[in-house]
Amino acid sequence: MSAASTSVSTSVLKSVPMFSAFREDQLRALVPVVVRRGVPRGTVLMREGDQVDVLYIVVSGRLKVMMGEADGKEMILGIIGPGEIFGEMGLIDDGPRSATVIAIEPCELLSVTKRAFKQCLTENVEVALAVLRVVVRRLRQADRKIGSLAMLDVYGRVARLLLDMSEDVNGQKVVTKRLTKQDIGRMVGASREMVHKVMKDLEMSGYFEVRGSTIVLRDTIPPPH
């Protein structure tokens, strides 16, 4: 995928959840300030401590949000994919980036500069509400993660992660996002070896079934509290 930046069309903007309710004239006004960019796997979009001057919107592909890269104790805060945004907090409070964001597969992104983003917020209540929903959702996820790390054992953390990452597909809970056991370990605060053991135990106990690159959860998987 080329890393060159290109302009966008109103149809591309309309397909993004943040802009889906916009009128055609509002979309046309955004076209000059939104840039479309493809990035290869492994690209670092921003680093912890950076000053943020761009908001990114994911069109396709996945990225990991992580902390602690500098001291070698990496912890993955989350995986973001199509329709999600990142970089918004730094644009709102003008503070440095609180985490590092890296593409874990080829991605297509839309980007908006700080100036254009703030103008968009003041002129479009739909965008302001969409950004607030993202921030609130991430705060809830952070609360759950903190609670999991403090109160649950590794089995509970892995079970919660699988439940949180699952999607309803034909009435079944399915995890379609591909993650290595090392990535899962970095998300739940455990070693890769421990995650391997826990995943094997859960699978052997019938809590989930691996089908190709997806994990199908059973109704019996214990919901962590």
Accessible surface in RSA format (square Angstrom, percent):
REM  Atomic radii and reference values for relative SASA: ProtOr
REM  Chains: A
REM  Algorithm: Lee & Richards
REM  Probe-radius: 1.40
REM  Slices: 20
REM RES _ NUM      All-atoms   Total-Side   Main-Chain    Non-polar    All polar
REM                ABS   REL    ABS   REL    ABS   REL    ABS   REL    ABS   REL
RES MET A   1   132.06  68.4  55.30  36.6  76.77 182.8  70.20  59.7  61.87  82.0
RES SER A   2    78.99  66.7  58.31  77.8  20.68  47.6  55.21 117.6  23.78  33.3
RES ALA A   3    57.62  53.0  41.74  64.4  15.88  36.1  42.17  59.4  15.45  40.9
RES ALA A   4    65.21  60.0  46.83  72.3  18.38  41.8  57.48  81.0   7.73  20.5
RES SER A   5    70.73  59.8  42.60  56.8  28.13  64.8  22.90  48.8  47.83  67.0
RES THR A   6    77.34  55.0  67.93  68.9   9.40  22.4  68.47  92.0   8.87  13.4
RES SER A   7    90.58  76.5  70.04  93.5  20.54  47.3  37.51  79.9  53.07  74.3
RES VAL A   8     9.84   6.5   0.00   0.0   9.84  23.7   3.80   3.3   6.04  16.4
RES SER A   9    53.45  45.2  45.38  60.6   8.07  18.6  47.32 100.8   6.14   8.6
RES THR A  10    32.26  22.9  29.89  30.3   2.37   5.6   9.32  12.5  22.94  34.7
RES SER A  11    78.96  66.7  65.72  87.7  13.25  30.5  53.26 113.4  25.71  36.0
RES VAL A  12    24.03  15.8  20.92  18.9   3.11   7.5  23.96  20.8   0.07   0.2
RES LEU A  13     0.00   0.0   0.00   0.0   0.00   0.0   0.00   0.0   0.00   0.0
RES LYS A  14    92.86  45.3  87.42  53.6   5.44  12.9  65.85  59.3  27.01  28.8
RES SER A  15    84.49  71.4  48.24  64.4  36.25  83.5  50.16 106.8  34.33  48.1
RES VAL A  16     5.46   3.6   4.32   3.9   1.14   2.7   5.46   4.7   0.00   0.0
RES PRO A  17    87.18  63.5  69.83  63.7  17.35  63.1  74.49  61.5  12.69  78.9
RES MET A  18    14.13   7.3   6.15   4.1   7.98  19.0   7.78   6.6   6.35   8.4
RES PHE A  19     3.88   1.9   3.88   2.4   0.00   0.0   3.88   2.4   0.00   0.0
RES SER A  20    54.56  46.1  46.06  61.5   8.51  19.6  25.68  54.7  28.89  40.5
RES ALA A  21    73.54  67.6  45.32  69.9  28.22  64.2  55.24  77.8  18.30  48.5
RES PHE A  22     1.61   0.8   0.47   0.3   1.14   3.0   0.47   0.3   1.14   3.2
RES ARG A  23   145.77  61.2 137.92  70.3   7.85  18.7  73.47 100.4  72.30  43.8
RES GLU A  24    90.40  51.9  82.25  62.2   8.15  19.4  43.55  84.2  46.85  38.3
RES ASP A  25    67.42  47.2  59.28  59.0   8.14  19.3  29.32  69.0  38.10  38.0
RES GLN A  26    29.82  16.7  24.65  18.0   5.16  12.3  14.08  30.0  15.74  11.9
RES LEU A  27     1.25   0.7   1.25   0.9   0.00   0.0   1.25   0.9   0.00   0.0
RES ARG A  28   136.64  57.4 127.18  64.8   9.46  22.5  56.06  76.6  80.58  48.8
RES ALA A  29    73.62  67.7  48.69  75.1  24.93  56.7  59.94  84.4  13.69  36.3
RES LEU A  30    13.11   7.3  13.11   9.4   0.00   0.0  13.11   9.2   0.00   0.0
RES VAL A  31    38.10  25.1  36.13  32.7   1.97   4.7  36.13  31.4   1.97   5.3
RES PRO A  32   107.11  78.1  67.65  61.7  39.46 143.4  77.70  64.2  29.41 182.8
RES VAL A  33    58.44  38.5  48.65  44.0   9.79  23.6  55.04  47.8   3.40   9.2
RES VAL A  34     2.61   1.7   0.00   0.0   2.61   6.3   0.00   0.0   2.61   7.1
RES VAL A  35    57.40  37.8  57.40  52.0   0.00   0.0  57.40  49.9   0.00   0.0
RES ARG A  36    68.27  28.7  67.95  34.6   0.32   0.8  11.01  15.0  57.26  34.7
RES ARG A  37    70.57  29.6  69.26  35.3   1.31   3.1  11.93  16.3  58.64  35.5
RES GLY A  38     7.74   9.5   0.00   N/A   7.74   9.5   3.31   9.1   4.43   9.9
RES VAL A  39     0.66   0.4   0.66   0.6   0.00   0.0   0.66   0.6   0.00   0.0
RES PRO A  40    67.19  49.0  66.31  60.4   0.89   3.2  67.19  55.5   0.00   0.0
RES ARG A  41   176.25  74.0 154.35  78.7  21.90  52.1  38.09  52.1 138.16  83.7
RES GLY A  42    45.97  56.7   0.00   N/A  45.97  56.7  27.96  76.7  18.01  40.3
RES THR A  43    29.87  21.2  21.27  21.6   8.59  20.5  25.12  33.7   4.75   7.2
RES VAL A  44    50.73  33.4  26.21  23.7  24.52  59.1  26.21  22.8  24.52  66.5
RES LEU A  45    20.08  11.2   0.82   0.6  19.26  48.4   2.05   1.4  18.03  48.5
RES MET A  46    14.23   7.4   9.89   6.5   4.34  10.3  14.23  12.1   0.00   0.0
RES ARG A  47   108.73  45.7 108.73  55.4   0.00   0.0  42.25  57.7  66.48  40.3
RES GLU A  48    78.11  44.8  56.55  42.8  21.56  51.3  22.87  44.2  55.25  45.1
RES GLY A  49    48.88  60.3   0.00   N/A  48.88  60.3  28.76  78.9  20.12  45.1
RES ASP A  50    60.63  42.5  55.89  55.6   4.75  11.2  15.63  36.8  45.01  44.9
RES GLN A  51   126.61  70.8 102.92  75.2  23.69  56.4  63.63 135.4  62.98  47.8
RES VAL A  52     7.19   4.7   1.76   1.6   5.43  13.1   4.68   4.1   2.51   6.8
RES ASP A  53    91.68  64.2  88.94  88.5   2.74   6.5  26.90  63.3  64.77  64.6
RES VAL A  54    33.31  21.9  33.03  29.9   0.28   0.7  33.03  28.7   0.28   0.8
RES LEU A  55     2.07   1.2   2.07   1.5   0.00   0.0   2.07   1.5   0.00   0.0
RES TYR A  56    20.83   9.7  20.83  11.9   0.00   0.0   3.11   2.3  17.72  21.8
RES ILE A  57     0.00   0.0   0.00   0.0   0.00   0.0   0.00   0.0   0.00   0.0
RES VAL A  58     0.83   0.5   0.00   0.0   0.83   2.0   0.00   0.0   0.83   2.2
RES VAL A  59    39.32  25.9  23.14  21.0  16.17  39.0  26.57  23.1  12.74  34.6
RES SER A  60    42.22  35.7  42.17  56.3   0.05   0.1  35.37  75.3   6.86   9.6
RES GLY A  61    11.93  14.7   0.00   N/A  11.93  14.7   4.19  11.5   7.74  17.3
RES ARG A  62    27.04  11.4  27.04  13.8   0.00   0.0  15.44  21.1  11.60   7.0
RES LEU A  63     0.00   0.0   0.00   0.0   0.00   0.0   0.00   0.0   0.00   0.0
RES LYS A  64    28.72  14.0  28.72  17.6   0.00   0.0   4.59   4.1  24.12  25.7
RES VAL A  65    19.27  12.7  19.27  17.4   0.00   0.0  19.27  16.7   0.00   0.0
RES MET A  66     1.96   1.0   1.96   1.3   0.00   0.0   1.67   1.4   0.29   0.4
RES MET A  67    75.35  39.0  74.97  49.6   0.38   0.9  55.95  47.6  19.40  25.7
RES GLY A  68    19.78  24.4   0.00   N/A  19.78  24.4  19.40  53.2   0.38   0.8
RES GLU A  69    70.40  40.4  56.37  42.6  14.03  33.4  28.22  54.6  42.18  34.4
RES ALA A  70   114.32 105.1  68.65 105.9  45.67 103.9  80.76 113.7  33.57  88.9
RES ASP A  71   100.57  70.4  68.75  68.4  31.82  75.2  45.94 108.1  54.63  54.5
RES GLY A  72    65.04  80.2   0.00   N/A  65.04  80.2  34.68  95.2  30.37  68.0
RES LYS A  73   166.34  81.1 150.06  92.1  16.27  38.7 100.53  90.5  65.80  70.1
RES GLU A  74    36.99  21.2  22.74  17.2  14.25  33.9   5.78  11.2  31.21  25.5
RES MET A  75    52.15  27.0  52.05  34.4   0.10   0.2  20.06  17.1  32.10  42.5
RES ILE A  76     0.09   0.1   0.09   0.1   0.00   0.0   0.09   0.1   0.00   0.0
RES LEU A  77    65.61  36.5  48.84  34.9  16.78  42.2  48.95  34.4  16.66  44.8
RES GLY A  78    18.07  22.3   0.00   N/A  18.07  22.3  18.07  49.6   0.00   0.0
RES ILE A  79    17.74  10.1   2.60   1.9  15.14  36.5   2.60   1.9  15.14  41.1
RES ILE A  80    10.49   6.0  10.39   7.7   0.10   0.3  10.49   7.6   0.00   0.0
RES GLY A  81     4.22   5.2   0.00   N/A   4.22   5.2   4.18  11.5   0.04   0.1
RES PRO A  82    88.27  64.3  66.76  60.9  21.51  78.2  67.05  55.4  21.22 131.9
RES GLY A  83    25.14  31.0   0.00   N/A  25.14  31.0   8.69  23.8  16.45  36.8
RES GLU A  84    38.51  22.1  37.08  28.1   1.42   3.4  18.09  35.0  20.42  16.7
RES ILE A  85     1.74   1.0   1.74   1.3   0.00   0.0   1.74   1.3   0.00   0.0
RES PHE A  86     0.64   0.3   0.64   0.4   0.00   0.0   0.64   0.4   0.00   0.0
RES GLY A  87     0.00   0.0   0.00   N/A   0.00   0.0   0.00   0.0   0.00   0.0
RES GLU A  88     0.25   0.1   0.25   0.2   0.00   0.0   0.00   0.0   0.25   0.2
RES MET A  89    88.57  45.9  85.95  56.9   2.63   6.3  67.34  57.2  21.24  28.1
RES GLY A  90     3.99   4.9   0.00   N/A   3.99   4.9   1.71   4.7   2.28   5.1
RES LEU A  91     0.00   0.0   0.00   0.0   0.00   0.0   0.00   0.0   0.00   0.0
RES ILE A  92    86.75  49.4  65.51  48.8  21.24  51.2  68.61  49.4  18.14  49.2
RES ASP A  93    97.41  68.2  69.06  68.7  28.35  67.0  40.37  95.0  57.04  56.9
RES ASP A  94    74.35  52.1  59.27  59.0  15.08  35.7  26.19  61.6  48.16  48.0
RES GLY A  95    17.85  22.0   0.00   N/A  17.85  22.0  17.33  47.6   0.51   1.1
RES PRO A  96    79.95  58.3  67.42  61.5  12.53  45.6  67.42  55.7  12.53  77.9
RES ARG A  97    17.25   7.2  12.83   6.5   4.41  10.5   1.86   2.5  15.39   9.3
RES SER A  98    65.96  55.7  55.73  74.4  10.23  23.6  48.29 102.8  17.68  24.8
RES ALA A  99     1.80   1.7   1.80   2.8   0.00   0.0   1.80   2.5   0.00   0.0
RES THR A 100     2.41   1.7   2.41   2.4   0.00   0.0   0.08   0.1   2.33   3.5
RES VAL A 101     0.00   0.0   0.00   0.0   0.00   0.0   0.00   0.0   0.00   0.0
RES ILE A 102    22.77  13.0  22.77  17.0   0.00   0.0  22.77  16.4   0.00   0.0
RES ALA A 103     1.07   1.0   0.00   0.0   1.07   2.4   0.00   0.0   1.07   2.8
RES ILE A 104    32.43  18.5  20.93  15.6  11.50  27.7  23.66  17.0   8.77  23.8
RES GLU A 105    36.42  20.9  36.42  27.6   0.00   0.0  15.33  29.7  21.09  17.2
RES PRO A 106    71.98  52.5  64.37  58.7   7.61  27.7  64.37  53.1   7.61  47.3
RES CYS A 107     0.00   0.0   0.00   0.0   0.00   0.0   0.00   0.0   0.00   0.0
RES GLU A 108    35.95  20.6  35.95  27.2   0.00   0.0   6.43  12.4  29.52  24.1
RES LEU A 109     0.55   0.3   0.48   0.3   0.07   0.2   0.52   0.4   0.03   0.1
RES LEU A 110     0.00   0.0   0.00   0.0   0.00   0.0   0.00   0.0   0.00   0.0
RES SER A 111    18.13  15.3  17.02  22.7   1.12   2.6   3.70   7.9  14.43  20.2
RES VAL A 112     6.19   4.1   5.29   4.8   0.90   2.2   6.19   5.4   0.00   0.0
RES THR A 113    75.96  54.0  75.69  76.7   0.26   0.6  67.32  90.4   8.64  13.1
RES LYS A 114    57.96  28.3  57.01  35.0   0.95   2.3  30.36  27.3  27.60  29.4
RES ARG A 115   207.34  87.1 197.06 100.5  10.28  24.5  75.34 103.0 132.00  80.0
RES ALA A 116    12.63  11.6   5.74   8.9   6.89  15.7   9.43  13.3   3.20   8.5
RES PHE A 117     3.20   1.6   3.04   1.9   0.16   0.4   3.20   1.9   0.00   0.0
RES LYS A 118    74.29  36.2  73.37  45.0   0.92   2.2  50.97  45.9  23.32  24.8
RES GLN A 119    98.56  55.1  92.64  67.7   5.93  14.1  28.04  59.7  70.53  53.5
RES CYS A 120    11.72   8.9   7.21   8.0   4.51  10.6   8.28  21.0   3.44   3.7
RES LEU A 121    40.16  22.4  31.69  22.7   8.47  21.3  31.69  22.3   8.47  22.8
RES THR A 122   117.02  83.2  76.90  78.0  40.13  95.6  76.95 103.4  40.08  60.6
RES GLU A 123   115.97  66.6  82.70  62.6  33.27  79.2  37.60  72.7  78.37  64.0
RES ASN A 124    16.39  11.3  14.72  14.2   1.67   4.0   1.51   3.6  14.89  14.4
RES VAL A 125    98.87  65.1  89.38  80.9   9.49  22.9  92.89  80.7   5.98  16.2
RES GLU A 126    58.97  33.9  54.90  41.5   4.07   9.7  25.89  50.1  33.08  27.0
RES VAL A 127     1.35   0.9   1.35   1.2   0.00   0.0   1.35   1.2   0.00   0.0
RES ALA A 128    29.26  26.9  27.24  42.0   2.02   4.6  28.31  39.9   0.95   2.5
RES LEU A 129    85.71  47.7  85.40  61.1   0.31   0.8  85.40  60.0   0.31   0.8
RES ALA A 130    11.45  10.5   9.74  15.0   1.70   3.9  10.32  14.5   1.12   3.0
RES VAL A 131     2.99   2.0   2.99   2.7   0.00   0.0   2.99   2.6   0.00   0.0
RES LEU A 132   102.98  57.3 102.87  73.6   0.11   0.3 102.98  72.3   0.00   0.0
RES ARG A 133   149.92  62.9 143.54  73.2   6.38  15.2  72.28  98.8  77.65  47.1
RES VAL A 134    14.98   9.9  14.98  13.6   0.00   0.0  14.98  13.0   0.00   0.0
RES VAL A 135    31.08  20.5  29.92  27.1   1.16   2.8  30.73  26.7   0.35   1.0
RES VAL A 136    67.12  44.2  67.12  60.8   0.00   0.0  67.12  58.3   0.00   0.0
RES ARG A 137    91.84  38.6  89.96  45.9   1.88   4.5  53.77  73.5  38.07  23.1
RES ARG A 138    52.51  22.0  47.59  24.3   4.92  11.7  37.23  50.9  15.27   9.3
RES LEU A 139   103.84  57.8 103.25  73.9   0.59   1.5 103.58  72.7   0.26   0.7
RES ARG A 140   150.94  63.4 148.47  75.7   2.47   5.9  41.50  56.7 109.44  66.3
RES GLN A 141    79.74  44.6  75.69  55.3   4.05   9.6  22.67  48.3  57.07  43.3
RES ALA A 142    44.05  40.5  38.30  59.1   5.76  13.1  43.41  61.1   0.64   1.7
RES ASP A 143    98.00  68.6  87.91  87.5  10.09  23.9  25.99  61.2  72.01  71.8
RES ARG A 144    94.50  39.7  89.41  45.6   5.09  12.1  46.89  64.1  47.61  28.9
RES LYS A 145    43.78  21.4  37.85  23.2   5.93  14.1  34.58  31.1   9.20   9.8
RES ILE A 146   115.88  65.9 113.94  84.9   1.94   4.7 115.06  82.9   0.82   2.2
RES GLY A 147    25.95  32.0   0.00   N/A  25.95  32.0  24.89  68.3   1.06   2.4
RES SER A 148     7.73   6.5   7.61  10.2   0.12   0.3   7.36  15.7   0.37   0.5
RES LEU A 149    62.14  34.6  47.33  33.9  14.81  37.2  47.49  33.4  14.65  39.4
RES ALA A 150    82.48  75.8  40.20  62.0  42.28  96.2  50.54  71.2  31.94  84.6
RES MET A 151   156.44  81.0 120.92  80.0  35.52  84.6  94.62  80.4  61.82  81.9
RES LEU A 152    30.06  16.7  22.55  16.1   7.51  18.9  25.32  17.8   4.74  12.8
RES ASP A 153    93.23  65.3  79.79  79.4  13.44  31.8  44.29 104.2  48.94  48.8
RES VAL A 154    27.51  18.1  26.40  23.9   1.11   2.7  26.40  22.9   1.11   3.0
RES TYR A 155    79.31  37.0  78.33  44.6   0.98   2.6  70.96  53.3   8.35  10.3
RES GLY A 156    13.64  16.8   0.00   N/A  13.64  16.8  13.18  36.2   0.46   1.0
RES ARG A 157    42.61  17.9  40.03  20.4   2.58   6.1   2.23   3.0  40.38  24.5
RES VAL A 158     0.14   0.1   0.14   0.1   0.00   0.0   0.14   0.1   0.00   0.0
RES ALA A 159     2.14   2.0   2.14   3.3   0.00   0.0   2.14   3.0   0.00   0.0
RES ARG A 160    47.81  20.1  47.54  24.2   0.27   0.6   8.20  11.2  39.61  24.0
RES LEU A 161    19.38  10.8  17.40  12.4   1.98   5.0  19.21  13.5   0.17   0.5
RES LEU A 162     3.58   2.0   3.58   2.6   0.00   0.0   3.58   2.5   0.00   0.0
RES LEU A 163    41.57  23.1  29.87  21.4  11.70  29.4  30.05  21.1  11.52  31.0
RES ASP A 164    77.03  54.0  43.05  42.9  33.97  80.3  19.04  44.8  57.98  57.8
RES MET A 165    20.46  10.6  14.44   9.6   6.02  14.3  16.44  14.0   4.02   5.3
RES SER A 166    20.81  17.6   2.02   2.7  18.79  43.3   0.00   0.0  20.81  29.2
RES GLU A 167    78.89  45.3  71.84  54.4   7.05  16.8  36.86  71.3  42.03  34.3
RES ASP A 168   114.10  79.9  82.88  82.5  31.22  73.8  29.90  70.4  84.20  84.0
RES VAL A 169    59.79  39.3  55.98  50.7   3.80   9.2  59.13  51.4   0.66   1.8
RES ASN A 170   149.41 103.0 105.86 102.3  43.56 104.9  38.71  93.2 110.70 107.0
RES GLY A 171    80.76  99.6   0.00   N/A  80.76  99.6  39.01 107.1  41.75  93.5
RES GLN A 172    70.11  39.2  65.02  47.5   5.09  12.1  26.85  57.1  43.27  32.8
RES LYS A 173    96.01  46.8  93.79  57.5   2.22   5.3  57.93  52.1  38.08  40.6
RES VAL A 174    11.27   7.4  11.27  10.2   0.00   0.0  11.27   9.8   0.00   0.0
RES VAL A 175     6.35   4.2   5.32   4.8   1.03   2.5   5.32   4.6   1.03   2.8
RES THR A 176    50.24  35.7  41.04  41.6   9.21  21.9  32.08  43.1  18.16  27.5
RES LYS A 177    61.59  30.0  51.90  31.8   9.69  23.1  26.58  23.9  35.01  37.3
RES ARG A 178   138.59  58.2 128.13  65.3  10.46  24.9  46.91  64.1  91.68  55.6
RES LEU A 179    35.66  19.9   5.18   3.7  30.48  76.6   9.02   6.3  26.64  71.7
RES THR A 180    82.84  58.9  75.36  76.4   7.49  17.8  80.16 107.7   2.68   4.1
RES LYS A 181    74.32  36.3  69.81  42.8   4.50  10.7  21.08  19.0  53.24  56.7
RES GLN A 182    83.41  46.6  81.79  59.8   1.62   3.8   9.33  19.9  74.08  56.2
RES ASP A 183    20.44  14.3  20.44  20.3   0.00   0.0   0.01   0.0  20.43  20.4
RES ILE A 184     8.56   4.9   8.56   6.4   0.00   0.0   8.56   6.2   0.00   0.0
RES GLY A 185     1.34   1.6   0.00   N/A   1.34   1.6   0.72   2.0   0.61   1.4
RES ARG A 186    70.49  29.6  65.33  33.3   5.16  12.3  16.19  22.1  54.30  32.9
RES MET A 187    11.49   6.0   8.67   5.7   2.82   6.7   8.67   7.4   2.82   3.7
RES VAL A 188     6.56   4.3   4.58   4.1   1.98   4.8   6.56   5.7   0.00   0.0
RES GLY A 189    46.44  57.3   0.00   N/A  46.44  57.3  25.37  69.6  21.06  47.2
RES ALA A 190    24.84  22.8   2.00   3.1  22.84  52.0  13.47  19.0  11.37  30.1
RES SER A 191    59.89  50.6  43.19  57.6  16.70  38.5  44.63  95.0  15.26  21.4
RES ARG A 192   121.87  51.2 115.34  58.8   6.54  15.6  26.10  35.7  95.77  58.0
RES GLU A 193   107.16  61.5  99.36  75.2   7.80  18.6  63.22 122.3  43.94  35.9
RES MET A 194    79.31  41.1  75.41  49.9   3.90   9.3  74.84  63.6   4.47   5.9
RES VAL A 195     0.00   0.0   0.00   0.0   0.00   0.0   0.00   0.0   0.00   0.0
RES HIS A 196    94.04  51.4  93.58  65.0   0.46   1.2  64.23  66.2  29.81  34.7
RES LYS A 197   108.21  52.8 104.85  64.3   3.36   8.0  84.93  76.4  23.28  24.8
RES VAL A 198     0.00   0.0   0.00   0.0   0.00   0.0   0.00   0.0   0.00   0.0
RES MET A 199    15.76   8.2  15.41  10.2   0.35   0.8  15.61  13.3   0.15   0.2
RES LYS A 200   107.15  52.3 105.21  64.6   1.94   4.6  57.96  52.2  49.19  52.4
RES ASP A 201    49.26  34.5  46.67  46.4   2.59   6.1  15.86  37.3  33.40  33.3
RES LEU A 202     7.06   3.9   6.54   4.7   0.51   1.3   7.06   5.0   0.00   0.0
RES GLU A 203    64.23  36.9  55.08  41.7   9.15  21.8  11.51  22.3  52.72  43.0
RES MET A 204   147.14  76.2 114.31  75.7  32.83  78.2  95.91  81.5  51.23  67.9
RES SER A 205    77.16  65.2  40.82  54.5  36.34  83.7  23.25  49.5  53.92  75.5
RES GLY A 206    34.96  43.1   0.00   N/A  34.96  43.1  29.61  81.3   5.35  12.0
RES TYR A 207    63.08  29.5  63.08  35.9   0.00   0.0  20.02  15.0  43.06  53.1
RES PHE A 208     5.67   2.8   1.65   1.0   4.02  10.5   1.65   1.0   4.02  11.5
RES GLU A 209    59.89  34.4  58.22  44.0   1.67   4.0  24.42  47.2  35.47  29.0
RES VAL A 210    71.59  47.1  50.77  46.0  20.82  50.2  50.77  44.1  20.82  56.5
RES ARG A 211   107.29  45.0  94.57  48.2  12.72  30.3  46.96  64.2  60.34  36.6
RES GLY A 212    74.53  91.9   0.00   N/A  74.53  91.9  45.65 125.3  28.88  64.7
RES SER A 213    74.27  62.8  47.92  64.0  26.35  60.7  35.31  75.2  38.96  54.6
RES THR A 214    35.89  25.5  35.70  36.2   0.19   0.4  27.83  37.4   8.05  12.2
RES ILE A 215    26.24  14.9  26.24  19.5   0.00   0.0  26.24  18.9   0.00   0.0
RES VAL A 216     4.29   2.8   4.29   3.9   0.00   0.0   4.29   3.7   0.00   0.0
RES LEU A 217     9.25   5.1   0.40   0.3   8.85  22.2   0.40   0.3   8.85  23.8
RES ARG A 218    91.06  38.2  85.79  43.7   5.26  12.5  24.65  33.7  66.40  40.2
RES ASP A 219   156.34 109.5 118.64 118.1  37.70  89.1  41.59  97.9 114.75 114.4
RES THR A 220    96.56  68.7  78.32  79.4  18.24  43.5  80.72 108.4  15.84  24.0
RES ILE A 221     9.01   5.1   5.79   4.3   3.22   7.8   5.79   4.2   3.22   8.7
RES PRO A 222    57.53  41.9  53.05  48.4   4.48  16.3  56.96  47.0   0.57   3.6
RES PRO A 223    83.41  60.8  77.71  70.8   5.70  20.7  77.71  64.2   5.70  35.5
RES PRO A 224    21.86  15.9   3.78   3.4  18.08  65.7  13.65  11.3   8.21  51.0
RES HIS A 225   171.88  93.9 135.82  94.4  36.06  92.3 121.06 124.8  50.82  59.1
END  Absolute sums over single chains surface
CHAIN  1 A    11936.2       9590.6       2345.5       6848.1       5088.0
END  Absolute sums over all chains
TOTAL         11936.2       9590.6       2345.5       6848.1       5088.0
